[in-house]
């Protein structure tokens, strides 16, 4: 239960709406109880009064009460639903912001071992499950407690014994039922949350890999696993439905027994009346109506296990320590940037084998540098260190003579435009996919940049409003990469970092892209990570990497004269793999 405390603390921000919702719930339920109670008393009283005129009965009092209760019930129920749902949506929005704020510093290092589908499920379904905490747990139990007390006090003015009997039974149920049904539903709620998460994560994997699964004939096998997960999930849902039915059955049984007990106690009269009268009907109908308050309480605690499991899953995610922390204030940004790596070593967590060893590299302001090496030699890891996705294990990275960890995140991001190996494409228009790099860019500028990277064909039909499928499914691999380069051209940063920018491009397009990059970066610091030899002769410096180490570096001509590894690559004219 303690895992709920951090989330309960977030509710304080919306305490006014939440308390108003509970108050309106109490008013609506009291009006419902009053409506049924007064109606029963009114009908019984008029029936007895009409039977040989046994006694006189004031018709006006209950009739007015019934009419007033009906009006209050309708108005308060509408207002209660409006306020409670508005408060719940506000709390959920706050929870999502809170979760995202905790999650962003963890990416990518601290959450690398989570599947994307699982993270998405935690951010969406688990956060949404927490709305049960207010709507189905806190609000009903507070309302039931207040109503039980008020009802006992009101009925005690008519008959103390009957009022205390009803109040005691309701209070005992209010204490015992939540505990009983929480224990009964705890395991069901836990596995319901787990199976839901597994099902959705596995479904996302199948959708993303559907083409590959179909080609290799593995789709039926994966579908069978998904079907098994769905069966397990539905089984738990059925168990929860059965438990809900059981709780309602128990409440109906106890309410009937309580009503019978009150009729037996009232057989000798109610209050000062020594004969059974219409007030017996008042107590009976009041009992039946009052037990409707306890029904949601019994059901609510079945969901508490699901809420606790969702809270545990969220806290497991957001309680992790970030692999990298940024200072709140940092160094002022400069338009001229020099980057130095001095004796840098790096190993990924849980991997004893070092990925980078004794890396020393210098990017002078305005210099164009290439980092050449085979796939898997650590080039991309070096790029992640420069962007502080990870921190170095030893050594240091200096920007304008200052350690990189002295720069706050905002300043560091403004210093560098990055094109990673995998360019993320949003399921949105071409325009919006470009505007993430420069949100105030005009359509003219966007069109110009697209032409520079050879993507002007994408705007022939619908222009910049052309829709790009999720993950860029409507684009080829080369087009996705060029869209990433277009973003880098739009982003006015003094340092450009490119990871395999021309991978998947034909020789002609590759040459055009490299020319555009060199022209755009004429006054910028450029680092190109590649395993291709095209255009390297125009670089100011070339660093050759192998097995996590820099084995040689110099200009293109100097490396050829050295006749080392670069000379071998150049002579063979091969694409490194």
C-alpha positions in Angstrom: 0.0 0.0 0.0 2.9 2.4 0.6 3.6 2.4 -3.1 0.4 4.6 -3.5 1.7 7.4 -1.3 3.7 9.2 -4.0 0.6 9.2 -6.2 -1.7 10.3 -3.4 0.6 13.3 -2.9 -0.2 14.4 -6.4 -3.9 14.5 -5.5 -3.2 17.5 -3.2 -2.9 19.7 -6.3 -6.6 19.0 -7.1 -7.9 18.8 -3.6 -10.7 21.3 -4.2 -12.2 19.5 -7.1 -11.7 16.1 -5.5 -13.4 17.1 -2.2 -16.2 18.8 -4.1 -16.7 15.5 -6.0 -17.0 13.6 -2.8 -19.4 16.1 -1.3 -21.6 15.9 -4.4 -21.5 12.1 -4.2 -22.7 12.3 -0.6 -25.5 14.7 -1.5 -26.6 12.6 -4.5 -26.7 9.4 -2.5 -28.5 11.0 0.5 -31.1 12.3 -2.0 -31.5 8.8 -3.4 -31.9 7.3 0.0 -34.4 10.1 1.0 -36.3 9.6 -2.2 -36.8 5.8 -1.6 -37.4 6.2 2.1 -40.0 8.9 1.9 -41.7 7.2 -1.0 -42.1 4.0 1.1 -43.3 6.0 4.1 -45.7 8.0 2.0 -47.2 4.9 0.3 -47.5 3.0 3.6 -48.9 5.9 5.4 -51.6 6.7 2.8 -52.5 3.0 2.7 -52.9 2.8 6.5 -54.7 6.1 6.7 -57.2 4.9 4.0 -57.9 1.7 5.8 -61.0 2.5 7.8 -59.4 5.8 8.8 -57.2 4.2 11.5 -55.3 7.3 11.9 -54.6 10.6 10.3 -51.6 11.1 8.1 -49.9 14.3 6.8 -49.7 13.8 3.1 -47.9 17.0 2.4 -44.7 16.4 4.3 -43.6 13.2 2.6 -45.0 14.4 -0.8 -42.9 17.5 -0.7 -39.9 15.5 0.5 -40.2 13.1 -2.4 -40.4 15.9 -4.9 -37.5 17.8 -3.4 -35.4 14.6 -3.1 -36.0 13.8 -6.8 -34.9 17.3 -7.9 -31.8 17.3 -5.7 -30.9 13.7 -6.8 -31.0 14.6 -10.5 -29.1 17.9 -10.1 -26.5 16.5 -7.7 -25.9 13.3 -9.7 -25.2 15.3 -12.9 -22.9 17.7 -11.0 -21.2 14.8 -9.3 -20.4 13.0 -12.6 -19.2 16.2 -14.1 -16.9 17.2 -11.3 -15.6 13.7 -10.5 -14.7 13.0 -14.1 -13.2 16.4 -14.6 -11.1 15.9 -11.4 -10.1 12.4 -12.5 -9.0 13.6 -16.0 -7.0 16.4 -14.4 -5.3 14.0 -12.0 -4.5 11.6 -14.8 -3.0 14.5 -16.9 -0.9 15.4 -13.8 0.1 11.8 -13.4 1.2 11.5 -17.0 3.3 14.7 -16.8 4.8 13.5 -13.5 5.7 10.1 -15.1 7.1 11.6 -18.3 9.2 14.0 -16.2 10.6 11.1 -14.3 11.1 9.0 -17.4 12.9 11.4 -19.7 16.1 11.5 -17.7 16.3 7.7 -17.8 16.5 7.4 -21.5 18.2 5.7 -23.0 20.6 4.1 -20.5 18.4 3.3 -17.5 15.5 1.9 -19.6 17.5 0.1 -22.3 16.5 -3.3 -21.0 12.7 -2.6 -21.2 10.8 -3.4 -24.3 9.1 -0.5 -26.0 5.7 -2.1 -25.8 6.1 -2.6 -22.1 7.1 1.0 -21.5 4.1 2.2 -23.6 1.8 0.0 -21.5 3.2 1.4 -18.3 2.8 5.0 -19.5 -0.8 4.5 -20.8 -2.6 1.5 -19.2 -0.9 1.6 -15.8 -1.4 5.3 -15.4 -5.0 5.0 -16.4 -5.5 2.2 -13.8 -4.6 4.7 -11.1 -7.9 6.5 -11.8 -9.6 3.7 -9.9 -7.9 5.0 -6.8 -10.1 8.0 -6.6 -13.3 7.0 -8.5 -13.6 3.5 -7.2 -11.8 3.4 -3.9 -11.3 6.8 -2.1 -14.6 8.5 -3.1 -17.0 5.6 -2.4 -15.4 4.7 1.0 -15.4 8.3 2.2 -18.9 8.8 1.0 -20.1 5.6 2.6 -18.5 6.5 5.9 -20.1 9.9 6.1 -23.5 8.7 4.9 -23.5 5.9 7.5 -22.9 8.4 10.3 -25.4 11.0 9.0 -28.0 8.3 8.4 -27.6 6.9 12.0 -27.9 10.3 13.5 -31.1 11.1 11.4 -32.8 7.8 12.2 -32.0 8.0 15.9 -34.5 10.9 16.2 -37.2 8.3 15.4 -35.9 5.2 17.1 -32.5 4.9 18.7 -32.3 1.1 18.8 -33.3 0.7 15.1 -30.9 3.5 14.1 -27.9 2.0 16.1 -28.7 -1.5 14.7 -28.6 -0.3 11.1 -25.6 2.0 11.7 -23.6 -0.8 13.5 -24.3 -3.3 10.7 -23.3 -0.8 8.0 -20.1 0.2 9.9 -19.1 -3.4 10.4 -19.6 -4.1 6.7 -17.7 -0.9 5.8 -14.7 -2.2 7.8 -14.8 -5.9 6.9 -15.9 -6.0 3.3 -13.0 -3.9 1.9 -10.4 -6.1 3.6 -12.2 -9.4 2.5 -12.6 -8.4 -1.1 -9.2 -6.8 -1.4 -7.6 -10.1 -0.3 -9.9 -12.0 -2.7 -9.2 -9.7 -5.6 -5.5 -9.0 -4.9 -4.1 -11.9 -6.9 -6.7 -11.5 -9.7 -5.9 -7.8 -10.1 -2.1 -8.4 -10.1 -2.2 -11.0 -12.8 -4.8 -9.1 -14.8 -2.3 -6.2 -15.0 0.6 -8.5 -15.9 -1.3 -10.4 -18.6 -2.6 -7.1 -20.1 0.9 -5.7 -20.2 2.4 -8.9 -21.8 -0.5 -9.1 -24.3 -0.1 -5.5 -25.5 3.7 -5.6 -25.6 3.6 -8.8 -27.6 0.9 -7.4 -29.9 3.1 -4.3 -30.7 6.0 -6.6 -31.5 3.9 -8.6 -33.9 2.5 -5.5 -35.7 6.0 -4.0 -36.0 7.5 -7.2 -37.3 4.6 -8.5 -39.3 6.4 -8.3 -42.7 9.4 -10.3 -41.4 7.2 -12.9 -39.6 5.1 -13.4 -42.8 8.2 -13.8 -45.0 9.7 -16.4 -42.7 6.4 -18.2 -42.0 6.6 -17.5 -38.2 3.4 -15.5 -38.0 1.1 -18.5 -37.0 3.5 -19.4 -34.1 3.5 -15.8 -32.8 -0.2 -15.6 -33.2 -0.7 -18.7 -31.1 1.4 -17.2 -28.3 -0.7 -14.0 -28.5 -3.9 -16.2 -28.3 -2.6 -17.9 -25.2 -1.9 -14.5 -23.6 -5.3 -13.3 -24.5 -6.9 -16.4 -23.0 -5.1 -15.9 -19.7 -6.1 -12.2 -19.7 -9.7 -13.0 -20.4 -9.7 -15.8 -17.7 -8.6 -13.2 -15.1 -11.3 -10.8 -16.3 -13.9 -13.5 -15.9 -12.6 -14.2 -12.4 -12.9 -10.5 -11.5 -16.5 -10.4 -13.0 -17.4 -13.5 -10.9 -16.0 -11.8 -7.8 -18.0 -8.7 -8.6 -21.2 -10.8 -8.9 -20.4 -12.5 -5.6 -19.9 -9.2 -3.8 -23.3 -7.9 -5.1 -25.0 -11.1 -4.1 -23.6 -10.8 -0.6 -24.8 -7.3 -0.3 -28.3 -8.1 -1.5 -28.4 -11.0 1.0 -27.2 -8.9 3.9 -29.5 -6.0 3.1 -32.5 -8.4 3.1 -31.5 -10.0 6.4 -30.9 -6.5 7.9 -34.4 -5.3 6.7 -35.9 -8.5 8.2 -34.1 -7.8 11.5 -35.4 -4.2 11.6 -38.9 -5.3 10.9 -38.7 -7.8 13.8 -37.3 -5.2 16.2 -40.0 -2.7 15.1 -42.8 -5.2 15.5 -43.7 -3.6 18.9 -43.6 -0.1 17.5 -41.2 2.6 16.4 -40.1 5.2 18.8 -43.1 6.4 20.9 -45.6 4.5 18.7 -46.6 1.3 20.4 -48.2 -0.1 17.3 -46.6 -1.1 14.0 -47.2 1.8 11.6 -45.9 3.5 8.5 -42.5 4.2 10.1 -41.7 0.5 9.8 -41.8 1.0 6.0 -39.6 4.0 6.4 -36.9 2.0 8.1 -37.2 -0.9 5.7 -36.9 1.2 2.6 -34.1 3.2 4.2 -32.2 0.0 4.8 -32.6 -1.2 1.2 -31.5 2.2 -0.1 -28.6 2.6 2.3 -27.0 -0.7 1.3 -26.6 0.6 -2.2 -23.9 2.8 -0.7 -21.9 -0.2 0.3 -22.1 -2.0 -3.1 -19.4 0.2 -4.7 -17.2 -0.1 -1.7 -17.1 -3.9 -2.0 -16.5 -3.7 -5.7 -13.8 -1.0 -5.3 -11.4 -3.0 -3.3 -11.4 -5.7 -6.0 -9.7 -3.2 -8.2 -7.2 -2.1 -5.5 -4.9 -5.1 -6.3 -4.8 -3.9 -9.9 -4.1 -0.3 -8.8 -1.3 -1.4 -6.5 0.3 -3.6 -9.2 0.1 -0.7 -11.7 1.6 1.7 -9.1 4.4 -0.8 -8.4 5.2 -1.1 -12.2 5.3 2.6 -12.5 7.5 3.1 -9.5 9.8 0.3 -10.7 10.3 2.3 -13.9 10.6 5.9 -12.5 12.6 5.1 -9.3 15.6 4.0 -11.3 18.6 6.3 -11.2 19.5 8.1 -14.5 22.7 7.0 -16.1 23.4 10.7 -16.8 22.5 13.7 -14.7 22.7 17.3 -15.9 23.4 20.4 -13.9 20.5 22.9 -13.5 22.7 25.8 -14.6 25.6 25.6 -17.0 28.1 27.3 -19.2 27.1 29.9 -21.8 27.0 28.6 -25.3 29.5 29.8 -27.9 29.2 29.8 -31.7 32.7 28.4 -32.1 33.0 24.9 -30.5 36.1 22.8 -29.9 35.7 19.2 -28.7 38.4 17.1 -27.2 38.3 13.5 -26.0 41.2 12.7 -23.6 41.9 9.0 -22.8 38.3 8.0 -22.9 37.3 4.5 -21.7 33.8 3.2 -21.7 32.0 0.0 -20.9 28.2 -0.7 -21.0 26.6 -1.8 -17.8 26.7 -5.5 -17.2 29.3 -5.9 -19.9 32.9 -6.3 -18.6 34.4 -6.1 -22.0 35.3 -2.4 -22.7 33.6 -0.9 -25.8 36.0 2.1 -26.1 39.6 2.1 -24.9 42.0 5.1 -24.6 40.2 7.3 -27.1 41.8 10.6 -27.7 40.3 12.8 -30.4 40.2 16.5 -31.3 37.5 18.4 -33.2 38.8 22.0 -33.7 36.2 24.7 -34.3 35.1 24.7 -37.9 37.0 21.5 -38.6 35.5 18.5 -40.6 36.5 15.2 -39.1 35.7 11.6 -40.2 35.7 8.6 -37.9 36.2 5.5 -40.0 35.8 1.9 -38.9 34.1 -1.4 -39.3 30.6 -2.1 -38.0 30.7 -2.8 -34.2 34.0 -1.2 -33.5 32.5 1.5 -31.2 31.9 4.4 -33.5 28.2 4.9 -32.6 29.0 4.5 -28.9 31.4 7.4 -29.2 28.6 9.5 -30.7 26.4 8.6 -27.7 29.1 9.8 -25.3 29.3 13.1 -27.2 25.6 13.6 -26.7 25.7 12.4 -23.1 23.4 9.4 -23.6 26.1 7.8 -21.5 28.9 9.1 -19.4 32.5 8.0 -19.9 33.9 5.3 -17.6 37.2 7.1 -17.3 38.9 10.0 -19.1 37.1 13.1 -20.0 35.3 15.0 -22.8 36.0 18.7 -23.0 33.9 21.3 -24.9 35.8 24.6 -25.2 38.1 23.4 -22.5 35.2 22.7 -20.0 34.1 19.1 -19.0 31.0 18.1 -20.9 29.2 17.4 -17.7 29.4 21.1 -16.7 26.9 21.9 -19.5 23.2 21.7 -18.8 21.0 19.7 -21.1 19.4 22.7 -22.9 22.8 24.2 -23.8 24.3 20.9 -24.9 21.3 20.2 -27.2 21.6 23.6 -28.8 25.3 23.0 -29.4 24.8 19.8 -31.5 22.6 18.6 -34.4 22.7 14.9 -34.5 21.7 12.4 -37.2 21.7 8.9 -35.6 21.8 5.6 -37.5 18.0 5.2 -37.0 16.0 8.3 -37.7 12.7 8.3 -35.9 9.9 9.3 -38.2 6.6 10.3 -36.6 3.2 9.2 -38.0 2.5 12.7 -39.2 2.8 15.1 -42.1 6.1 15.7 -43.8 6.0 19.3 -42.6 5.5 18.3 -38.9 8.3 15.8 -39.2 10.7 18.6 -40.2 9.4 21.3 -37.8 10.7 19.4 -34.8 14.1 20.7 -35.8 12.9 24.3 -36.3 9.4 25.0 -35.3 9.2 28.4 -36.9 10.6 27.4 -40.3 8.6 28.6 -43.3 7.3 26.3 -46.0 9.8 27.9 -48.4 12.7 27.0 -46.1 11.4 23.4 -45.7 11.0 23.0 -49.4 14.5 24.3 -50.0 16.0 21.8 -47.5 14.1 18.9 -49.0 15.5 19.8 -52.4 19.0 19.9 -50.9 18.8 16.3 -49.7 17.0 15.1 -52.8 13.6 14.6 -51.3 11.7 17.1 -53.5 9.8 14.1 -55.0 7.9 13.7 -51.7 6.1 17.1 -52.2 5.0 16.6 -55.8 1.5 15.4 -54.9 0.3 16.8 -51.6 3.2 19.1 -50.9 4.4 19.4 -47.3 1.1 17.9 -46.1 2.0 14.5 -47.5 1.4 11.9 -44.8 4.2 9.7 -43.6 3.3 6.4 -42.0 4.3 5.4 -38.5 8.0 4.8 -38.4 8.3 6.2 -41.9 6.9 3.0 -43.4 6.0 4.9 -46.6 9.7 5.9 -47.1 12.6 3.8 -48.1 15.6 3.5 -45.7 17.6 6.0 -47.7 14.7 8.5 -47.7 14.4 8.2 -43.9 18.1 8.9 -43.5 17.9 11.9 -45.8 14.9 13.2 -43.8 17.2 13.0 -40.7 19.8 15.0 -42.6 17.2 17.6 -43.6 16.4 18.1 -39.9 20.1 18.6 -39.1 20.3 21.2 -41.9 17.4 23.0 -40.4 18.8 22.9 -36.9 21.2 25.8 -36.5 23.8 24.2 -34.3 27.6 24.9 -34.4 28.4 21.2 -34.2 27.0 18.6 -36.6 27.3 14.9 -35.7 26.4 12.4 -38.4 26.3 8.6 -37.9 26.4 6.7 -41.2 24.6 9.6 -43.0 24.9 8.0 -46.5 24.1 4.4 -45.6 21.6 3.0 -48.1 22.1 5.7 -50.7 23.4 5.1 -54.2 26.7 6.6 -55.2 25.2 9.6 -57.1 22.9 10.6 -54.2 25.7 10.0 -51.7 28.0 12.4 -53.5 25.2 15.0 -53.7 24.5 14.7 -50.0 28.1 15.0 -49.0 28.5 18.1 -51.1 25.5 19.7 -49.5 26.7 18.8 -46.0 30.2 20.3 -46.6 28.7 23.5 -48.0 26.2 23.8 -45.1 29.0 23.1 -42.5 31.6 25.4 -44.0 31.7 27.4 -40.8 30.6 24.5 -38.4 32.3 21.7 -36.7 31.5 18.4 -38.4 32.0 14.8 -37.3 31.0 12.1 -39.8 31.0 8.5 -38.5 31.1 6.1 -41.4 32.4 2.9 -42.8 32.4 4.2 -46.4 35.3 5.9 -48.2 33.3 8.3 -50.3 34.2 12.0 -49.8 36.8 11.4 -47.0 39.6 13.0 -49.1 37.9 16.4 -48.3 38.0 15.9 -44.5 40.5 17.9 -42.4 41.2 14.8 -40.3 40.4 11.1 -40.5 40.5 8.9 -37.5 40.5 5.1 -38.1 39.0 2.9 -35.4 39.2 -0.8 -34.8 38.1 -2.9 -31.8 37.3 0.2 -29.7 40.6 1.9 -30.3 41.9 4.6 -32.6 44.7 3.0 -34.5 45.7 5.9 -36.7 44.7 9.5 -37.7 45.9 12.1 -40.1 44.7 13.8 -43.3 43.7 11.7 -46.3 47.1 12.2 -48.0 49.1 11.6 -44.9 47.3 8.3 -44.2 47.9 7.1 -47.7 51.6 7.9 -47.3 51.6 6.0 -44.0 50.3 2.9 -45.8 48.5 1.6 -42.7 44.9 0.4 -42.3 43.4 3.3 -44.2 45.7 2.7 -47.1 44.6 -0.9 -47.2 40.9 0.1 -47.3 41.6 2.7 -49.9 43.5 0.4 -52.1 40.9 -2.3 -51.9 38.1 0.2 -52.6 35.8 -1.9 -50.3 32.8 -1.0 -48.2 33.8 -2.0 -44.6 31.6 -4.6 -43.0 
